[in-house]
């Protein structure tokens, strides 16, 4: 998540702060929604790989225990 926030331009934060918003509001309404759009596809891929690999590991472990 940190890398996706750092990949956003600093002008977005500066513009929101110049409009009178607090730092928390700038993150909540501007930066975090954009950061989620950047981080969701890779995170989805990692979660699917975790599920797939854990089922493969379970199957191999079951075969080893039965042999």
C-alpha positions in Angstrom: 0.0 0.0 0.0 2.8 2.3 0.8 4.3 2.0 -2.7 1.0 2.9 -4.3 0.7 6.0 -2.2 4.2 7.0 -3.0 3.6 6.5 -6.7 0.9 9.2 -6.7 1.9 12.8 -7.6 2.6 15.2 -4.8 0.5 17.8 -6.7 -2.7 16.0 -5.7 -1.9 16.3 -2.0 -0.7 19.9 -2.4 -3.9 20.9 -4.3 -6.2 19.4 -1.7 -4.3 21.0 1.1 -4.4 24.4 -0.7 -8.2 24.0 -0.9 -8.3 24.1 2.9 -8.6 20.4 3.7 -6.8 18.7 6.5 -4.1 16.0 5.8 -6.5 13.3 6.9 -9.2 14.5 4.5 -6.7 14.7 1.6 -5.7 11.1 2.2 -9.3 9.9 2.7 -10.9 11.5 -0.3 -8.1 11.9 -2.8 -5.0 9.8 -2.2 -6.4 6.5 -0.9 -9.0 6.0 -3.6 -6.3 6.5 -6.2 -3.9 4.2 -4.4 -6.5 1.5 -4.2 -6.9 1.5 -7.9 -3.2 1.0 -8.3 -2.8 -1.8 -5.6 -5.9 -3.9 -6.2 -4.9 -5.8 -9.3 -1.5 -7.0 -8.0 -3.0 -7.8 -4.6 -5.7 -9.9 -6.2 -3.1 -11.8 -8.1 -1.1 -12.5 -4.9 -4.2 -13.7 -3.1 -5.1 -16.0 -5.9 -1.6 -17.4 -6.0 -1.7 -18.0 -2.2 -4.9 -19.9 -2.4 -3.7 -22.0 -5.4 -0.3 -22.8 -3.9 -1.7 -23.7 -0.5 -4.1 -26.2 -2.1 -1.1 -27.7 -4.1 0.9 -27.9 -0.9 -1.9 -29.6 0.9 -2.3 -32.2 -1.8 1.4 -33.0 -1.9 1.4 -33.3 1.9 -1.6 -35.6 1.8 0.2 -37.8 -0.8 3.4 -37.9 1.3 1.5 -38.9 4.5 -0.4 -41.6 2.7 2.7 -43.1 1.1 
